[in-house]
């Protein structure tokens, strides 16, 4: 059965969200499974570390903060924007080469719209840099038949252990591949368990060392990674999230109706099911009344 997240306002349950959850132990064996964790889902931006692995294998040369930024769904903060421009400049390009949509930064005091502010611009800059390293066409880098995207798809299928059920278009315009929560959990375990110096370990070390570069300084994802050292966590749109701990404990979460606000309580429960000391954190969209917190999001009952 799926889990249920309740939205409580002034003591009254006014909404409910169903969610799937999967956790596995250090050996990869199942610990808990709630809902249809074996059927294809849309990981959205949770797929980015897998995409970046395909790029590293294809000649992308990034490390540290910039490697974390390539995996990011960033907030468009000044250091994110500067980092995207550094990735592009390293490939002899500028932001005019980006094919992601224009957007505002998360800080809406900035009224300007630009592609470099879009939350996936780090990934797109890394895709372009990979194309330059290989002499591949730049204008068509988002087409599913492009050599870059074929290499990424092969990496996704290798790490998940699954043939992609379908392909689509993500919000940023890049190809999106549909795989199961089980496959995504299997894939994420490859990052901390890779050999020292491997591309997998380099991604794990970059994301865990610089979580604010993969997200934003005030986001829940950063708070969880800072509170649980050794945790790599990547959220995606429509209520998807995947995480792995340094010893191979891992899990995935999917809110069935796509509500981002319901994701954090399920992720915290998933981490705790593995014995990880995850704090109780507020939702990214708190229950407010008159400008103050008047409720909470909570699991209807603790996972069995």
N, C-alpha and C positions, 0 to 999 in steps of 0.2 A: 504494500500500500504506500501511496505517497504521503509525505509529511504535510502538515497544515500550519501555515503562519497566520496568526490572528492579528488584525489591526485593532487595537484597543484605544478608544477615546473616552476619557472621563469615566473609566470603569466599564464601558459598554463595548462589546465586540461588534464593530460595524462592517468589517470586511474580512474575508479569508482568501489566502492564496495557497494553492497546492504546489508542492515542490518534490522533485526527485533528488536523491542523495546517494552517493556511493563512496565508501572509504575502504582502503586496503592497507594491510600491515607492511612491515619492512620486507617481507618475503613476497609481496604482491598478492597474497591471499586475501579474500574478502573479509572485511570486518562487519560492515553494515551495508545494506542495499535497500532503498526505499523507492518504489516506482520502477518504471521501465528503463533501467539503466543500460540495457543491451540494444535498444533501438536507436536508429540514427537521430541525431540532434544537430542543432546549429551552434557551434562553439563561439562563433563571431570572433572577437578580439582575443579570446583565450587561445586561439590558434597561433598567435604571433610568434611565440618562442620557436614553434616548429617551422614556421616560415623563415625565420631568421637563421635557423640551423641549415636549411636548404641554401640560403644565401652564403653563409660561411663556407659551406662545402663547395660553392660555386665561385669562390675567390673574393668574397667581401672581406675587407680588412678593417675591422673595428674592434675596440677593446674598451673596458671600463664603462664610464658614464655613457659614451656614445653607443656602445653595444646594448646597454640597458634601454636607451632611448629608441633604438631600432625595434625593441619589443613592446614599445609603449602605447598606451591609450592616454596620452598626456593632456594636461590642463591648459596648455598654451601659455605657461608662465615664461617670463623672459629667458630663463636659462634653457628651457625646452626649445624655444625659438632659435636661440643662439646655437644650440647643439645641432638642430636640423640644418641650419645654414653651414655649419662646419662639415657635416657629412657631405653635403652637396659640393662645397668648395673643394673638399679633398678629391672629388671626382671631376673637378673642373666644370662644375655646373652651378646654376643658381636656382632660386625657387620657381622661376618660370618653367622649369622642366617638370615640376610636380603635376600630376594628373588627378590628385584627390580634390574633392570639392573645397570651395572657400568656406571659412567659418570664422566666428568670433573666438577669442580666447575665453576661458571659463570666467575670468575676471571681466565682467561686462562693463566696467568703467572704461574699457578700451572699445571704441565703437567701430574700429576698422575691421573689415573682413579680408582674409587672405588665406591662401592654401597652406601657408606655413603654420597657421594657427590650428588647422584641423588636427584632431587628436591622433590621427594615424599618419601624420606627415613624417615622423621618424622612420616608420616602416617604408614609406614610399621613397624617402631619400636613400635608404639602404638598398631598396630594389634598384633604383637608378644607378647607384654606385656599383652594384653587382653587374648590371648591364654594361657599364663602361669598362669594367675589368675584363669582360669577355668579348667586347666588341659587338654586343647585341643591340638591336634597334631600341631607341629610347621612346619614340612616340607611341609604340604599341605595347609597352611593357605590361599593361593590365589585361591584355587579351589572353584567354585561357590557353591558346595554342602557342603563345610566346615561349621560347626556350627557358626563360626564367621561371614561368609559371608551371611548365612541365616538370622542371627540376624540383620545385617546391612540392608539387603534388606527389611526386615519387617519395620525397622525404616524409610527408604526412602519412602515406600508406605504409612506409617502412616502420615508422615509430609507433603508429597506432596498431599495427598488425591487421589492418582492415583495408579492403578496397573501399574507396570513398563511395558512399551510396548515391551521391549526386553532387553537382557543382552549381553554384549560383554566384551572385554578385553581392559583396558586402557593402555596407553603407559608404565606405570610402572609395568604392569602385573596383577594388581588387577581387580576384576570384575567391570564393568561399567554398569550403569542402565540408560535407556533412558526414559525420562519423558518430559513433556511440560515446557515451560518457565512459564506458569501460575502456574504449580505445584511447580516449584522451588521458585517462588516468595512467594507463600503461605508458603512453608517450611521455608524460611528465616525469615518470620515474627514471627515464633515461638520462635526465639532466644531472641530478646529483650523483647518480651511480656510474656515470661515465668515468673513464680513466683520467688521471691528472693530466691537464694540458689539452684534453680533447675539446672539440668544439662544444659538446654538450656541457662539460664542466665549466667552460668559459662563460657560457650563457647563464648557468646557474649562479656562478660567482658574481657576475655583473649585476644581475637582477637583485640578488640578496644584499649586495653591498650598497646599491644605489636605488632603493625602491622608489624614492621620490622622482627619479628619472623615468620610471615606467608608468607613473600615475600622476600624482600631484601632491604638493606638500601637505594639504589638509584633507586628503581622502582617506576613507576607511581602509582601503587596501594597504596603504602605507602604515597606518596604525597597527594593523594585524602583523605585518612583517616586522615592524620594530618591536612589537610585544613578544613575538615568538622568533628569536634569532635562529637562523637556519631554515626559515620558511620561505619558499618561493610561491607566490600567488599571482594569478593573472585572471582578471575579470573580463567579461565580454558583455555585449548588449543582450537584451532580452533575458536577463536574469541568469546568465551562465557564469560559472566560475570554476577554476581548476587550481589545485595547489599540490605541492610536494614538499616534504621535509627532508633534511639532509640525509637521513637514514633510509629513505625510500617509502616511508609512510606517505600516503597520497589520497586524494579524493576529488570528487567533482560534484557540482550542484547545478540544478536547472529549475528555475521557477517556471511553472507550466504556462502561466499567462504573461510571462515576460516582465513582470513587475520588478524593477531593480530594487525597490525599497524592501522587498521580502528576502533578498539574497543573504544579507549579513547574518540574521539569526540562524539560518540553515548552515552557513559556512562555519560559524562559531560552534554549532552543535557537531558538525562533522569533525572539526579539529579536536574537540573534547572527546569524541568517541574514540580517537586514536591516542588519548592520554596527553595531548598537547594542551598547555595551559593558556588557552585563548581567553582574552578578557571579554566581558560583556560590553559591546560597543553599540552606540546608537545607530539607527538606520541612516543612510545618506539623505533620506527624506523624513525627518522626524514628524511625529503627530503634533501639530501646533493648533493652538486656539488663542486668538487675541495676541499673537506674537510670542506666546510662551508654550513650553512643552506640556501637553495635557494628556499624553498617552504614550503608547509604545507598540512596537511590533514584537511578537513573541511566538515561539512554537506552542501549538495547542497542548502538546504533551512531549515529554522528553523521548527521544528515539529509544525504542526497545532494544 
